[in-house]
């Protein structure tokens, strides 16, 4: 992963977290974001939505 990808992921995470669109638990549960592009994992990994 190059620096540009890392920065993009950080920006996406900070935007989602700042707008309160995510839900997470401290127990290590994965974070899911409901957004027009799918959940956060699909946005970062590039898996197709649907």
ABEGO torsion letter per residue (X at the ends): XBAAAAAAAAAAAAAAAAAGABBBBAAGBBBBBBBAAEBAAAAAAGBBBX
